């Protein structure tokens, strides 16, 4: 079994989703997202990014988008959660 298949099982996401985008939470103060398809919701407590047919939701306080490009995004603030869902 390859690494992506093992990771897919571990975090309960399909392997093809893992390879299309990724995110990293840095100490509860920042989130880096690569492979997003656009911004859906943006306010100081909730930011939603489109990732293929799903939505990546970041919740917290004092959320700010520090960087946004066609492919990646950096969100800072007091991060409470990062969830991927429909």
MOPAC internal coordinates of N, CA, C and O (Angstrom, degrees):
PM7 1SCF
backbone

  N    0.0000 0     0.00 0     0.00 0    0    0    0
  C    1.4579 1     0.00 0     0.00 0    1    0    0
  C    1.5352 1   108.18 1     0.00 0    2    1    0
  O    1.2310 1   120.54 1   -46.97 1    3    2    1
  N    1.3255 1   116.57 1   133.03 1    3    2    1
  C    1.4578 1   119.94 1  -178.55 1    5    3    2
  C    1.5309 1   111.55 1   -82.92 1    6    5    3
  O    1.2310 1   121.11 1    -9.46 1    7    6    5
  N    1.3282 1   115.49 1   170.54 1    7    6    5
  C    1.4599 1   122.04 1  -176.06 1    9    7    6
  C    1.5199 1   112.48 1   -58.08 1   10    9    7
  O    1.2310 1   120.15 1   133.03 1   11   10    9
  N    1.3556 1   117.31 1   -46.97 1   11   10    9
  C    1.4733 1   120.25 1  -177.35 1   13   11   10
  C    1.5208 1   111.53 1   -63.32 1   14   13   11
  O    1.2310 1   119.85 1   143.13 1   15   14   13
  N    1.3202 1   117.90 1   -36.87 1   15   14   13
  C    1.4644 1   121.03 1   177.69 1   17   15   14
  C    1.5203 1   110.88 1   -65.89 1   18   17   15
  O    1.2310 1   120.66 1   136.78 1   19   18   17
  N    1.3284 1   116.34 1   -43.22 1   19   18   17
  C    1.4605 1   120.08 1   177.83 1   21   19   18
  C    1.5210 1   111.42 1   -64.31 1   22   21   19
  O    1.2310 1   120.64 1   135.98 1   23   22   21
  N    1.3347 1   116.38 1   -44.02 1   23   22   21
  C    1.4651 1   120.43 1   178.29 1   25   23   22
  C    1.5196 1   110.37 1   -62.65 1   26   25   23
  O    1.2310 1   120.13 1   139.11 1   27   26   25
  N    1.3072 1   117.36 1   -40.89 1   27   26   25
  C    1.4600 1   122.82 1   178.65 1   29   27   26
  C    1.5248 1   110.97 1   -56.68 1   30   29   27
  O    1.2310 1   120.36 1   133.64 1   31   30   29
  N    1.3192 1   116.91 1   -46.36 1   31   30   29
  C    1.4711 1   120.94 1   178.38 1   33   31   30
  C    1.5201 1   111.19 1   -65.49 1   34   33   31
  O    1.2310 1   120.70 1   137.44 1   35   34   33
  N    1.3167 1   116.28 1   -42.56 1   35   34   33
  C    1.4602 1   121.44 1  -176.73 1   37   35   34
  C    1.5231 1   112.41 1   -61.11 1   38   37   35
  O    1.2310 1   120.15 1   135.81 1   39   38   37
  N    1.3351 1   117.31 1   -44.19 1   39   38   37
  C    1.4667 1   119.88 1  -176.99 1   41   39   38
  C    1.5244 1   113.27 1  -101.64 1   42   41   39
  O    1.2310 1   120.36 1  -173.46 1   43   42   41
  N    1.3292 1   116.91 1     6.54 1   43   42   41
  C    1.4566 1   123.13 1   174.16 1   45   43   42
  C    1.5318 1   113.44 1    59.12 1   46   45   43
  O    1.2310 1   120.98 1  -134.57 1   47   46   45
  N    1.3263 1   115.72 1    45.43 1   47   46   45
  C    1.4618 1   122.50 1   174.20 1   49   47   46
  C    1.5276 1   108.35 1  -131.18 1   50   49   47
  O    1.2310 1   119.65 1   -35.41 1   51   50   49
  N    1.3277 1   118.26 1   144.59 1   51   50   49
  C    1.4679 1   120.17 1   177.02 1   53   51   50
  C    1.5237 1   111.53 1   -60.56 1   54   53   51
  O    1.2310 1   120.43 1   -36.02 1   55   54   53
  N    1.3389 1   116.78 1   143.98 1   55   54   53
  C    1.4697 1   121.96 1  -177.86 1   57   55   54
  C    1.5164 1   112.30 1   -58.88 1   58   57   55
  O    1.2310 1   119.73 1   143.79 1   59   58   57
  N    1.3546 1   118.12 1   -36.21 1   59   58   57
  C    1.4644 1   119.58 1  -179.30 1   61   59   58
  C    1.5213 1   111.81 1   -66.64 1   62   61   59
  O    1.2310 1   119.79 1   149.77 1   63   62   61
  N    1.3192 1   118.01 1   -30.23 1   63   62   61
  C    1.4701 1   121.54 1   176.35 1   65   63   62
  C    1.5314 1   109.48 1   -69.20 1   66   65   63
  O    1.2310 1   120.02 1   136.67 1   67   66   65
  N    1.3191 1   117.57 1   -43.33 1   67   66   65
  C    1.4622 1   121.66 1  -178.11 1   69   67   66
  C    1.5187 1   110.92 1   -58.69 1   70   69   67
  O    1.2310 1   120.46 1   141.53 1   71   70   69
  N    1.3188 1   116.73 1   -38.47 1   71   70   69
  C    1.4569 1   119.51 1  -176.21 1   73   71   70
  C    1.5258 1   112.95 1   -79.14 1   74   73   71
  O    1.2310 1   119.37 1   163.37 1   75   74   73
  N    1.3209 1   118.81 1   -16.63 1   75   74   73
  C    1.4598 1   120.88 1  -178.85 1   77   75   74
  C    1.5150 1   113.67 1   -86.31 1   78   77   75
  O    1.2310 1   120.23 1   151.73 1   79   78   77
  N    1.3015 1   117.17 1   -28.27 1   79   78   77
  C    1.4611 1   120.64 1   178.43 1   81   79   78
  C    1.5206 1   108.94 1  -148.67 1   82   81   79
  O    1.2310 1   121.16 1   -14.82 1   83   82   81
  N    1.3122 1   115.39 1   165.18 1   83   82   81
  C    1.4652 1   119.89 1   173.26 1   85   83   82
  C    1.5264 1   108.41 1  -153.72 1   86   85   83
  O    1.2310 1   121.81 1   -23.39 1   87   86   85
  N    1.3219 1   114.13 1   156.61 1   87   86   85
  C    1.4586 1   118.56 1   174.45 1   89   87   86
  C    1.5213 1   109.07 1  -140.94 1   90   89   87
  O    1.2310 1   121.81 1   -26.69 1   91   90   89
  N    1.3199 1   114.14 1   153.31 1   91   90   89
  C    1.4511 1   121.33 1   179.51 1   93   91   90
  C    1.5196 1   108.08 1  -133.58 1   94   93   91
  O    1.2310 1   120.70 1   -51.58 1   95   94   93
  N    1.3197 1   116.26 1   128.42 1   95   94   93
  C    1.4646 1   121.67 1   175.94 1   97   95   94
  C    1.5251 1   107.03 1   -97.56 1   98   97   95
  O    1.2310 1   121.05 1   -52.03 1   99   98   97
  N    1.3137 1   115.59 1   127.97 1   99   98   97
  C    1.4640 1   121.40 1  -175.86 1  101   99   98
  C    1.5244 1   110.20 1  -110.78 1  102  101   99
  O    1.2310 1   120.66 1   -83.68 1  103  102  101
  N    1.3204 1   116.34 1    96.32 1  103  102  101
  C    1.4556 1   122.16 1   173.38 1  105  103  102
  C    1.5152 1   116.09 1    60.55 1  106  105  103
  O    1.2310 1   119.26 1  -155.91 1  107  106  105
  N    1.3187 1   119.02 1    24.09 1  107  106  105
  C    1.4555 1   121.08 1  -179.50 1  109  107  106
  C    1.5187 1   113.82 1    70.89 1  110  109  107
  O    1.2310 1   120.61 1  -171.42 1  111  110  109
  N    1.3424 1   116.45 1     8.58 1  111  110  109
  C    1.4674 1   120.79 1  -177.89 1  113  111  110
  C    1.5235 1   113.27 1  -116.87 1  114  113  111
  O    1.2310 1   119.90 1   166.31 1  115  114  113
  N    1.3417 1   117.80 1   -13.69 1  115  114  113
  C    1.4583 1   120.68 1  -179.01 1  117  115  114
  C    1.5239 1   110.09 1  -155.41 1  118  117  115
  O    1.2310 1   121.33 1   -26.77 1  119  118  117
  N    1.3242 1   115.06 1   153.23 1  119  118  117
  C    1.4661 1   121.94 1   174.63 1  121  119  118
  C    1.5214 1   107.36 1  -132.31 1  122  121  119
  O    1.2310 1   121.15 1   -49.75 1  123  122  121
  N    1.3273 1   115.41 1   130.25 1  123  122  121
  C    1.4656 1   121.13 1   173.58 1  125  123  122
  C    1.5240 1   107.06 1  -107.66 1  126  125  123
  O    1.2310 1   120.45 1   -52.43 1  127  126  125
  N    1.3436 1   116.74 1   127.57 1  127  126  125
  C    1.4640 1   122.29 1   179.64 1  129  127  126
  C    1.5198 1   108.44 1  -121.66 1  130  129  127
  O    1.2310 1   120.49 1   -52.70 1  131  130  129
  N    1.3324 1   116.67 1   127.30 1  131  130  129
  C    1.4654 1   122.18 1   176.39 1  133  131  130
  C    1.5259 1   108.40 1  -117.84 1  134  133  131
  O    1.2310 1   120.69 1   -44.25 1  135  134  133
  N    1.3109 1   116.29 1   135.75 1  135  134  133
  C    1.4562 1   121.26 1   177.07 1  137  135  134
  C    1.5217 1   115.05 1    93.00 1  138  137  135
  O    1.2310 1   119.39 1  -162.27 1  139  138  137
  N    1.3229 1   118.77 1    17.73 1  139  138  137
  C    1.4724 1   120.08 1   178.31 1  141  139  138
  C    1.5358 1   109.96 1   -74.94 1  142  141  139
  O    1.2310 1   121.27 1   -16.73 1  143  142  141
  N    1.3278 1   115.18 1   163.27 1  143  142  141
  C    1.4691 1   121.48 1  -178.60 1  145  143  142
  C    1.5252 1   113.01 1  -115.52 1  146  145  143
  O    1.2310 1   120.28 1  -170.73 1  147  146  145
  N    1.3329 1   117.08 1     9.27 1  147  146  145
  C    1.4602 1   119.44 1   177.69 1  149  147  146
  C    1.5113 1   112.76 1   141.26 1  150  149  147
  O    1.2310 1   121.63 1   -14.13 1  151  150  149
  N    1.3124 1   114.48 1   165.87 1  151  150  149
  C    1.4564 1   123.33 1  -178.15 1  153  151  150
  C    1.5226 1   109.32 1   -94.73 1  154  153  151
  O    1.2310 1   120.50 1   -46.89 1  155  154  153
  N    1.3449 1   116.64 1   133.11 1  155  154  153
  C    1.4660 1   120.72 1   179.08 1  157  155  154
  C    1.5313 1   111.24 1  -107.54 1  158  157  155
  O    1.2310 1   120.20 1   131.38 1  159  158  157
  N    1.3237 1   117.22 1   -48.62 1  159  158  157
  C    1.4704 1   122.18 1  -179.27 1  161  159  158
  C    1.5294 1   108.21 1  -134.62 1  162  161  159
  O    1.2310 1   121.26 1   -40.79 1  163  162  161
  N    1.3320 1   115.20 1   139.21 1  163  162  161
  C    1.4694 1   119.35 1   177.88 1  165  163  162
  C    1.5112 1   109.73 1  -144.82 1  166  165  163
  O    1.2310 1   120.70 1   -67.58 1  167  166  165
  N    1.3219 1   116.26 1   112.42 1  167  166  165
  C    1.4546 1   121.63 1   168.14 1  169  167  166
  C    1.5247 1   107.70 1  -148.66 1  170  169  167
  O    1.2310 1   119.51 1    -0.14 1  171  170  169
  N    1.2996 1   118.54 1   179.86 1  171  170  169
  C    1.4637 1   121.43 1  -171.78 1  173  171  170
  C    1.5308 1   113.96 1   -71.75 1  174  173  171
  O    1.2310 1   120.03 1   170.29 1  175  174  173
  N    1.3488 1   117.54 1    -9.71 1  175  174  173
  C    1.4631 1   120.40 1  -179.71 1  177  175  174
  C    1.5260 1   113.74 1  -118.14 1  178  177  175
  O    1.2310 1   120.29 1   169.18 1  179  178  177
  N    1.3497 1   117.05 1   -10.82 1  179  178  177
  C    1.4673 1   119.57 1  -177.47 1  181  179  178
  C    1.5242 1   110.45 1  -154.39 1  182  181  179
  O    1.2310 1   121.21 1   -49.28 1  183  182  181
  N    1.3288 1   115.30 1   130.72 1  183  182  181
  C    1.4615 1   121.42 1   175.01 1  185  183  182
  C    1.5160 1   107.47 1  -129.35 1  186  185  183
  O    1.2310 1   120.54 1   -51.34 1  187  186  185
  N    1.3307 1   116.57 1   128.66 1  187  186  185
  C    1.4551 1   121.42 1   177.20 1  189  187  186
  C    1.5190 1   109.82 1  -118.97 1  190  189  187
  O    1.2310 1   121.33 1   -48.38 1  191  190  189
  N    1.3386 1   115.06 1   131.62 1  191  190  189
  C    1.4546 1   122.66 1   177.42 1  193  191  190
  C    1.5257 1   109.14 1  -118.29 1  194  193  191
  O    1.2310 1   120.49 1   -41.48 1  195  194  193
  N    1.3292 1   116.68 1   138.52 1  195  194  193
  C    1.4593 1   121.35 1   175.54 1  197  195  194
  C    1.5209 1   108.80 1   -77.38 1  198  197  195
  O    1.2310 1   121.13 1   -47.38 1  199  198  197
  N    1.3294 1   115.45 1   132.62 1  199  198  197
  C    1.4638 1   121.16 1   174.06 1  201  199  198
  C    1.5278 1   106.70 1  -135.54 1  202  201  199
  O    1.2310 1   121.29 1   -81.44 1  203  202  201
  N    1.3192 1   115.14 1    98.56 1  203  202  201
  C    1.4599 1   122.31 1  -174.30 1  205  203  202
  C    1.5216 1   109.36 1    56.68 1  206  205  203
  O    1.2310 1   119.62 1    58.70 1  207  206  205
  N    1.3213 1   118.34 1  -121.30 1  207  206  205
  C    1.4687 1   121.04 1  -176.97 1  209  207  206
  C    1.5202 1   112.30 1   -95.71 1  210  209  207
  O    1.2310 1   120.31 1  -172.23 1  211  210  209
  N    1.3202 1   117.02 1     7.77 1  211  210  209
  C    1.4553 1   121.16 1  -178.56 1  213  211  210
  C    1.5228 1   110.49 1  -121.34 1  214  213  211
  O    1.2310 1   121.45 1    -3.81 1  215  214  213
  N    1.3227 1   114.84 1   176.19 1  215  214  213
  C    1.4578 1   122.14 1  -178.98 1  217  215  214
  C    1.5252 1   108.78 1  -124.94 1  218  217  215
  O    1.2310 1   120.67 1   -46.66 1  219  218  217
  N    1.3289 1   116.32 1   133.34 1  219  218  217
  C    1.4565 1   121.51 1   172.05 1  221  219  218
  C    1.5234 1   106.42 1   -99.17 1  222  221  219
  O    1.2310 1   120.69 1   -59.55 1  223  222  221
  N    1.3300 1   116.29 1   120.45 1  223  222  221
  C    1.4618 1   121.86 1  -177.45 1  225  223  222
  C    1.5180 1   110.37 1  -112.10 1  226  225  223
  O    1.2310 1   120.90 1   -54.26 1  227  226  225
  N    1.3176 1   115.88 1   125.74 1  227  226  225
  C    1.4602 1   122.92 1   175.32 1  229  227  226
  C    1.5207 1   106.60 1  -109.87 1  230  229  227
  O    1.2310 1   120.62 1   -54.16 1  231  230  229
  N    1.3456 1   116.42 1   125.84 1  231  230  229
  C    1.4636 1   119.86 1   176.48 1  233  231  230
  C    1.5208 1   108.86 1  -119.65 1  234  233  231
  O    1.2310 1   121.27 1   -26.57 1  235  234  233
  N    1.3321 1   115.17 1   153.43 1  235  234  233
  C    1.4598 1   120.97 1   179.64 1  237  235  234
  C    1.5122 1   110.85 1   165.61 1  238  237  235
  O    1.2310 1   120.82 1    24.67 1  239  238  237
  N    1.3107 1   116.04 1  -155.33 1  239  238  237
  C    1.4573 1   121.95 1   178.83 1  241  239  238
  C    1.5300 1   108.60 1  -125.64 1  242  241  239
  O    1.2310 1   121.52 1   -31.29 1  243  242  241
  N    1.3269 1   114.71 1   148.71 1  243  242  241
  C    1.4743 1   121.94 1   177.87 1  245  243  242
  C    1.5275 1   112.62 1    55.23 1  246  245  243
  O    1.2310 1   120.47 1  -141.35 1  247  246  245
  N    1.3403 1   116.70 1    38.65 1  247  246  245
  C    1.4651 1   120.84 1  -179.27 1  249  247  246
  C    1.5235 1   110.79 1   -72.44 1  250  249  247
  O    1.2310 1   121.11 1   -44.70 1  251  250  249
  N    1.3141 1   115.48 1   135.30 1  251  250  249
  C    1.4664 1   123.01 1   179.87 1  253  251  250
  C    1.5189 1   108.18 1  -138.24 1  254  253  251
  O    1.2310 1   120.63 1   -41.77 1  255  254  253
  N    1.3207 1   116.41 1   138.23 1  255  254  253
  C    1.4538 1   120.34 1   172.36 1  257  255  254
  C    1.5221 1   107.29 1   -87.46 1  258  257  255
  O    1.2310 1   120.95 1   -69.58 1  259  258  257
  N    1.3317 1   115.79 1   110.42 1  259  258  257
  C    1.4684 1   121.21 1  -179.23 1  261  259  258
  C    1.5223 1   111.60 1   -83.00 1  262  261  259
  O    1.2310 1   120.62 1   150.47 1  263  262  261
  N    1.3214 1   116.43 1   -29.53 1  263  262  261
  C    1.4705 1   121.40 1  -179.49 1  265  263  262
  C    1.5224 1   107.97 1  -148.64 1  266  265  263
  O    1.2310 1   120.89 1   -44.11 1  267  266  265
  N    1.3416 1   115.91 1   135.89 1  267  266  265
  C    1.4555 1   121.20 1   176.54 1  269  267  266
  C    1.5182 1   108.31 1  -144.60 1  270  269  267
  O    1.2310 1   120.57 1   -58.81 1  271  270  269
  N    1.3269 1   116.51 1   121.19 1  271  270  269
  C    1.4639 1   121.38 1   175.78 1  273  271  270
  C    1.5291 1   107.83 1  -129.07 1  274  273  271
  O    1.2310 1   120.77 1     4.62 1  275  274  273
  N    1.3144 1   116.14 1  -175.38 1  275  274  273
  C    1.4719 1   120.11 1   179.90 1  277  275  274
  C    1.5200 1   112.35 1   -61.71 1  278  277  275
  O    1.2310 1   119.80 1   156.83 1  279  278  277
  N    1.3253 1   117.98 1   -23.17 1  279  278  277
  C    1.4513 1   120.85 1  -173.37 1  281  279  278
  C    1.5291 1   114.68 1  -121.25 1  282  281  279
  O    1.2310 1   119.93 1   146.84 1  283  282  281
  N    1.3197 1   117.74 1   -33.16 1  283  282  281
  C    1.4584 1   118.27 1  -175.43 1  285  283  282
  C    1.5217 1   113.03 1  -130.69 1  286  285  283
  O    1.2310 1   121.74 1   -13.53 1  287  286  285
  N    1.3411 1   114.27 1   166.47 1  287  286  285
  C    1.4592 1   120.94 1  -173.52 1  289  287  286
  C    1.5250 1   108.41 1  -151.85 1  290  289  287
  O    1.2310 1   120.63 1   -37.24 1  291  290  289
  N    1.3187 1   116.41 1   142.76 1  291  290  289
  C    1.4628 1   121.83 1   172.41 1  293  291  290
  C    1.5252 1   107.60 1  -122.46 1  294  293  291
  O    1.2310 1   121.14 1   -56.25 1  295  294  293
  N    1.3130 1   115.42 1   123.75 1  295  294  293
  C    1.4670 1   122.68 1  -179.88 1  297  295  294
  C    1.5162 1   107.21 1  -115.33 1  298  297  295
  O    1.2310 1   120.43 1   -47.60 1  299  298  297
  N    1.3383 1   116.77 1   132.40 1  299  298  297
  C    1.4634 1   120.69 1   177.09 1  301  299  298
  C    1.5229 1   109.43 1  -121.50 1  302  301  299
  O    1.2310 1   121.20 1   -15.78 1  303  302  301
  N    1.3172 1   115.31 1   164.22 1  303  302  301
  C    1.4577 1   122.60 1  -179.30 1  305  303  302
  C    1.5177 1   109.04 1   138.19 1  306  305  303
  O    1.2310 1   120.47 1    15.18 1  307  306  305
  N    1.3050 1   116.71 1  -164.82 1  307  306  305
  C    1.4640 1   121.74 1   175.51 1  309  307  306
  C    1.5296 1   107.65 1   -92.75 1  310  309  307
  O    1.2310 1   120.68 1   -81.10 1  311  310  309
  N    1.3217 1   116.30 1    98.90 1  311  310  309
  C    1.4548 1   122.41 1  -173.09 1  313  311  310
  C    1.5250 1   109.71 1   -81.62 1  314  313  311
  O    1.2310 1   120.70 1   -57.59 1  315  314  313
  N    1.3469 1   116.27 1   122.41 1  315  314  313
  C    1.4668 1   121.27 1   175.93 1  317  315  314
  C    1.5209 1   111.85 1   -93.58 1  318  317  315
  O    1.2310 1   120.71 1   138.11 1  319  318  317
  N    1.3453 1   116.24 1   -41.89 1  319  318  317
  C    1.4693 1   118.86 1  -178.44 1  321  319  318
  C    1.5189 1   110.92 1  -157.23 1  322  321  319
  O    1.2310 1   122.07 1   -23.81 1  323  322  321
  N    1.3358 1   113.64 1   156.19 1  323  322  321
  C    1.4488 1   122.89 1   172.22 1  325  323  322
  C    1.5233 1   105.62 1  -131.57 1  326  325  323
  O    1.2310 1   120.45 1   -60.11 1  327  326  325
  N    1.3340 1   116.75 1   119.89 1  327  326  325
  C    1.4619 1   121.95 1  -175.37 1  329  327  326
  C    1.5149 1   109.81 1  -130.75 1  330  329  327
  O    1.2310 1   121.10 1   -41.46 1  331  330  329
  N    1.3306 1   115.51 1   138.54 1  331  330  329
  C    1.4645 1   121.26 1   174.33 1  333  331  330
  C    1.5148 1   107.74 1  -109.98 1  334  333  331
  O    1.2310 1   120.58 1   -52.45 1  335  334  333
  N    1.3281 1   116.50 1   127.55 1  335  334  333
  C    1.4664 1   121.19 1  -179.78 1  337  335  334
  C    1.5155 1   110.41 1  -165.59 1  338  337  335
  O    1.2310 1   121.54 1     5.08 1  339  338  337
  N    1.3028 1   114.66 1  -174.92 1  339  338  337
  C    1.4697 1   120.61 1  -178.80 1  341  339  338
  C    1.4994 1   111.39 1   -89.17 1  342  341  339
  O    1.2310 1   120.10 1   180.00 1  343  342  341

